[in-house]
Amino acid sequence: MLGHCTPFNTILMNRKALQELSEDVSNYVFLHELGHTQPHFLLRVFFYILMVPIGLFALFSPFVAIGQTVGTLIRTGSLYLTAVNLVAGFIVILLVVLPFTVLSWIDEGYAELFYLNRVGEQEYLRVSQEISETADRSRLRSIFHKLRYPPPSLVIWISKKI
């Protein structure tokens, strides 16, 4: 994590990690986090109140679904019930991950729009590309990042519509 904005609008920057990156990326992180401070304080608190439990459910729901499915197979030995349980588990995961993604994209998208409006489309795309090229992410962290942050093309599209 390069930066974070607390619910109380305090911006935390990871100086050690940012030292290894370009000044443009450091400026991006700061302006992105500054973008989080723009919505009203109560809206930020509301987002955190929603995001924490939904995020925890999203994090643990795949493990619970897998445990339930394996448990059904062991207890019943029925492939039919196991398949039904697997489908139900997949639906529950989607019902939990989808709200997390939507809320996160709204929150992070607002901060991205703030940065985009300060530097322009070309600079936004260039820095976004630089960040994705220098990011050291495992497969799981990459999936989490895609669930958490809207793609730059969507941010640009939204900025042109508003």
C-alpha positions as CSV (number, residue, x, y, z in Angstrom):
1,M,0.0,0.0,0.0
2,L,1.5,3.3,-1.1
3,G,-1.1,5.6,0.5
4,H,-4.3,5.6,2.5
5,C,-6.9,8.1,3.5
6,T,-8.5,7.4,6.9
7,P,-12.2,8.0,7.6
8,F,-11.1,11.2,9.4
9,N,-9.4,12.6,6.2
10,T,-5.8,11.9,7.4
11,I,-3.6,11.0,4.5
12,L,-1.0,8.3,5.3
13,M,1.9,7.9,2.8
14,N,4.3,5.0,2.7
15,R,7.5,7.0,2.1
16,K,9.8,4.0,1.9
17,A,7.7,2.4,-0.8
18,L,7.3,5.7,-2.7
19,Q,11.0,6.4,-2.7
20,E,11.5,3.5,-5.1
21,L,8.9,5.0,-7.6
22,S,9.0,8.0,-9.8
23,E,7.9,11.4,-8.7
24,D,4.9,11.2,-11.0
25,V,3.7,8.1,-9.2
26,S,4.3,9.8,-5.8
27,N,2.2,12.8,-6.9
28,Y,-0.5,10.4,-8.2
29,V,-0.7,8.6,-4.8
30,F,-0.9,11.9,-3.0
31,L,-3.6,13.5,-5.3
32,H,-5.5,10.2,-5.3
33,E,-5.6,10.1,-1.5
34,L,-6.4,13.9,-1.5
35,G,-9.4,13.0,-3.7
36,H,-10.7,10.8,-0.9
37,T,-11.0,13.8,1.3
38,Q,-13.3,15.7,-1.0
39,P,-16.6,14.0,-0.2
40,H,-18.4,15.2,3.0
41,F,-17.1,13.6,6.2
42,L,-20.4,11.8,6.9
43,L,-20.3,10.2,3.4
44,R,-16.8,8.9,4.1
45,V,-17.9,7.5,7.4
46,F,-20.9,5.9,5.8
47,F,-18.7,4.3,3.2
48,Y,-16.5,2.8,5.9
49,I,-19.5,1.6,7.9
50,L,-20.7,-0.3,4.7
51,M,-17.3,-1.4,3.4
52,V,-15.8,-3.0,6.5
53,P,-18.5,-5.7,7.0
54,I,-19.0,-6.2,3.3
55,G,-15.3,-6.5,2.8
56,L,-15.0,-9.0,5.5
57,F,-17.8,-11.1,4.1
58,A,-16.2,-10.8,0.6
59,L,-12.9,-12.0,2.0
60,F,-14.2,-15.0,3.9
61,S,-17.2,-16.1,1.8
62,P,-15.1,-18.2,-0.7
63,F,-13.6,-20.1,2.2
64,V,-17.0,-20.7,3.8
65,A,-18.4,-21.8,0.4
66,I,-15.6,-24.3,-0.2
67,G,-15.9,-25.6,3.4
68,Q,-19.6,-26.1,3.0
69,T,-19.2,-27.8,-0.4
70,V,-16.6,-30.2,0.9
71,G,-18.6,-30.8,4.1
72,T,-21.6,-31.7,2.0
73,L,-19.7,-34.2,-0.1
74,I,-18.1,-35.8,3.0
75,R,-21.4,-35.9,5.0
76,T,-23.7,-37.1,2.2
77,G,-21.5,-38.5,-0.5
78,S,-24.1,-37.2,-2.9
79,L,-22.6,-35.5,-6.0
80,Y,-26.0,-33.9,-6.7
81,L,-26.2,-32.2,-3.3
82,T,-22.6,-31.2,-3.5
83,A,-23.2,-29.6,-6.9
84,V,-26.2,-27.8,-5.6
85,N,-24.2,-26.6,-2.6
86,L,-21.4,-25.5,-5.0
87,V,-23.8,-23.4,-7.1
88,A,-25.4,-21.9,-4.0
89,G,-22.0,-21.0,-2.6
90,F,-21.0,-19.4,-5.9
91,I,-24.2,-17.3,-5.9
92,V,-23.5,-16.2,-2.3
93,I,-20.0,-15.2,-3.2
94,L,-21.3,-13.1,-6.1
95,L,-23.9,-11.5,-3.9
96,V,-21.2,-10.5,-1.4
97,V,-18.4,-9.5,-3.8
98,L,-20.6,-7.5,-6.2
99,P,-21.7,-4.9,-3.5
100,F,-18.1,-4.7,-2.3
101,T,-16.9,-4.0,-5.9
102,V,-19.6,-1.4,-6.5
103,L,-19.0,0.5,-3.3
104,S,-15.2,0.3,-3.8
105,W,-15.4,1.5,-7.4
106,I,-17.5,4.5,-6.3
107,D,-15.1,5.4,-3.6
108,E,-11.9,4.8,-5.5
109,G,-13.4,6.1,-8.8
110,Y,-14.1,9.4,-7.1
111,A,-10.5,9.7,-6.1
112,E,-9.4,8.7,-9.6
113,L,-11.6,11.3,-11.1
114,F,-10.1,13.9,-8.7
115,Y,-6.6,13.0,-10.0
116,L,-7.7,12.8,-13.6
117,N,-9.2,16.3,-13.5
118,R,-6.0,17.7,-12.0
119,V,-3.5,16.2,-14.6
120,G,-5.5,15.5,-17.7
121,E,-6.3,12.3,-19.6
122,Q,-2.8,11.7,-21.2
123,E,-0.9,12.1,-17.9
124,Y,-3.5,9.9,-16.1
125,L,-3.1,7.1,-18.7
126,R,0.6,7.4,-18.6
127,V,0.9,7.2,-14.8
128,S,-1.7,4.4,-14.6
129,Q,0.3,2.4,-17.1
130,E,3.5,3.1,-15.1
131,I,1.9,1.9,-11.9
132,S,0.5,-1.3,-13.5
133,E,4.0,-2.0,-15.0
134,T,5.9,-1.5,-11.7
135,A,3.3,-3.1,-9.4
136,D,4.6,-6.3,-7.7
137,R,1.4,-8.2,-7.2
138,S,0.7,-11.9,-6.8
139,R,-2.3,-13.3,-8.7
140,L,-4.6,-13.0,-5.7
141,R,-3.5,-9.3,-5.1
142,S,-4.1,-8.6,-8.8
143,I,-7.6,-9.9,-8.6
144,F,-8.3,-7.9,-5.4
145,H,-6.9,-4.8,-7.1
146,K,-9.3,-5.3,-10.1
147,L,-12.2,-5.7,-7.7
148,R,-11.3,-2.6,-5.7
149,Y,-10.3,-0.1,-8.4
150,P,-12.2,0.8,-11.6
151,P,-10.2,0.5,-14.8
152,P,-8.7,3.7,-16.2
153,S,-10.9,3.5,-19.3
154,L,-14.0,3.5,-17.2
155,V,-12.8,6.5,-15.2
156,I,-12.1,8.4,-18.4
157,W,-15.5,7.5,-19.8
158,I,-17.2,8.7,-16.7
159,S,-15.2,11.9,-16.7
160,K,-16.4,12.7,-20.2
161,K,-20.0,12.0,-19.2
162,I,-20.1,14.3,-16.2
